[in-house]
């Protein structure tokens, strides 16, 4: 299995969002937005149910997603930021218009009309990879690219690598360092900026 690349250009991120919206693929749009904004593995994203993110009593989205990660078995608490909330609001409205109303036990990212079955990992890969290919985005783009994209932009905005290691629930820094996808051009840019 080859290593997935982060998407490093914000214009390409916006192009991916527009690609899904233009095709009226609201589920895929929301999947992409949740992936790039939460740093979760695709296996954890696909297991999400509406009750994990939405309070049906107050008819509002929760502030945090509390999850036990499938791979690490560690608990994680993730703030649902504006990008996630807006995408999920759009998906919730779409689902409520298209089907019978959503309930808390329904999977968010379903494999079709059956809300009791989540989208498969292979189908999620085909969705993300297919959009990247259609848009001619360079690199090996797949589901893990979403998680790496989060880290790439967090690191570029000055978030410490120690904090990113904690967010990713990694056991060592070398694992986190690989996620950041930093290349030689970016290293050169640092040396250009630090001209003492």
C-alpha positions in Angstrom: 0.0 0.0 0.0 1.5 3.3 -1.0 1.6 6.4 1.3 -1.2 8.9 1.0 -0.3 12.5 0.3 -1.9 15.5 2.0 -3.6 18.1 -0.1 -1.4 21.1 0.3 -3.2 23.8 -1.6 -6.3 25.5 -0.1 -7.5 26.2 -3.7 -7.6 22.4 -4.2 -9.5 21.9 -1.0 -12.1 24.4 -2.1 -12.2 22.7 -5.5 -12.9 19.4 -3.9 -15.8 20.9 -1.9 -17.2 22.5 -5.0 -16.8 19.3 -7.0 -19.1 17.4 -4.6 -21.6 20.2 -4.2 -21.9 20.8 -8.0 -22.7 17.1 -8.4 -25.2 17.3 -5.4 -23.1 14.7 -3.6 -23.9 16.2 -0.1 -22.8 13.0 1.8 -19.4 13.1 0.0 -19.0 16.8 0.6 -19.7 16.3 4.4 -17.4 13.3 4.5 -14.6 15.4 3.0 -15.2 18.3 5.3 -15.3 16.1 8.4 -12.1 14.4 7.3 -10.1 17.5 6.8 -11.4 19.2 10.0 -11.2 16.4 12.6 -7.9 14.5 11.9 -9.9 11.3 12.5 -9.0 8.0 10.7 -11.6 7.1 8.0 -12.5 4.0 10.1 -13.6 6.3 12.9 -15.4 8.7 10.6 -17.5 6.0 9.0 -18.6 4.6 12.4 -20.1 8.0 13.4 -23.8 8.1 14.1 -25.9 11.2 14.3 -26.3 11.0 18.1 -22.5 11.4 18.3 -22.7 14.9 16.8 -26.3 16.1 17.3 -28.5 16.6 20.3 -31.9 15.6 19.2 -33.6 17.0 22.4 -32.2 20.5 21.9 -32.1 20.3 18.1 -28.5 21.5 18.0 -25.1 20.2 17.2 -22.9 19.2 20.0 -19.8 21.3 20.8 -17.5 18.2 21.0 -17.4 14.8 19.5 -16.3 12.2 22.0 -15.0 9.0 20.5 -13.0 5.9 21.4 -10.7 5.5 18.4 -11.0 2.1 16.8 -7.3 1.6 16.1 -5.7 2.9 19.3 -8.6 2.3 21.7 -7.8 5.7 23.1 -10.5 8.2 24.0 -10.5 11.4 22.0 -12.5 14.6 22.3 -12.7 16.8 19.2 -14.2 20.3 18.9 -16.8 20.4 16.1 -15.6 23.5 14.3 -17.5 25.7 11.8 -16.4 23.6 8.8 -17.7 20.4 10.3 -21.0 21.9 11.7 -21.8 23.6 8.4 -21.2 20.5 6.4 -23.2 18.3 8.8 -26.1 20.9 8.8 -26.2 20.7 5.0 -26.2 16.9 5.1 -28.9 16.7 7.9 -31.2 19.0 5.9 -30.6 17.0 2.7 -31.3 13.7 4.5 -34.4 15.0 6.1 -35.7 16.3 2.7 -34.8 13.1 0.8 -35.8 10.4 3.2 -37.7 9.8 6.4 -36.4 12.0 9.3 -33.0 11.0 10.7 -32.7 9.5 14.2 -29.7 9.3 16.5 -28.8 5.7 15.8 -28.5 6.3 12.0 -25.0 6.3 10.6 -24.0 9.7 9.3 -22.2 8.4 6.2 -24.3 5.6 4.9 -23.6 3.3 2.0 -27.0 4.1 0.4 -30.6 4.2 1.4 -29.9 1.9 4.3 -29.0 4.1 7.3 -28.2 1.0 9.4 -25.0 0.3 7.3 -22.1 2.7 7.0 -20.3 3.5 3.8 -17.4 1.1 3.2 -13.8 2.1 3.4 -13.2 1.1 -0.2 -16.1 3.2 -1.4 -14.9 6.1 0.7 -11.5 5.7 -1.0 -13.1 5.7 -4.5 -15.0 8.8 -3.7 -12.0 10.8 -2.5 -9.6 9.5 -5.0 -12.0 9.9 -7.9 -12.6 13.5 -7.0 -8.9 14.2 -6.8 -8.3 12.6 -10.1 -11.2 14.4 -11.8 -9.7 17.7 -10.5 -6.1 16.6 -11.4 -4.8 17.1 -7.9 -1.3 15.8 -7.7 -0.1 13.1 -5.3 -1.6 9.9 -4.0 -4.9 11.1 -2.7 -7.2 8.9 -0.6 -9.0 8.8 2.7 -5.8 9.1 4.8 -5.0 12.2 2.9 -7.8 14.0 4.8 -6.2 13.3 8.1 -2.8 14.3 6.8 -4.2 17.5 5.3 -5.4 18.6 8.7 -1.9 18.1 10.1 -0.2 19.8 7.2 -2.3 23.0 7.6 -2.1 22.9 11.4 1.7 22.7 11.2 1.8 25.5 8.6 -0.3 27.7 10.8 2.2 27.3 13.7 0.6 24.6 15.8 3.3 22.8 17.7 4.3 19.3 16.6 3.8 18.2 20.2 0.2 19.3 20.2 -0.3 17.6 16.8 1.1 14.4 18.2 -1.5 14.6 21.0 -4.3 15.4 18.6 -3.4 12.4 16.4 -3.0 10.2 19.4 0.4 9.1 18.1 2.8 7.2 20.3 5.9 8.8 18.9 7.0 12.0 17.2 8.5 10.2 14.1 5.0 9.0 13.2 3.6 12.5 13.4 6.5 13.9 11.4 5.6 11.6 8.5 2.1 12.9 8.6 3.1 16.5 8.1 4.2 15.8 4.5 6.9 18.5 4.5 9.0 18.6 1.4 12.3 20.2 0.3 10.6 23.4 -1.1 9.1 24.0 2.3 12.4 23.5 4.1 14.0 25.9 1.6 11.3 28.5 2.4 12.2 28.4 6.1 15.9 29.1 5.3 14.9 31.9 3.1 12.8 33.5 5.8 15.4 33.1 8.5 18.1 35.1 6.9 20.1 36.3 9.9 
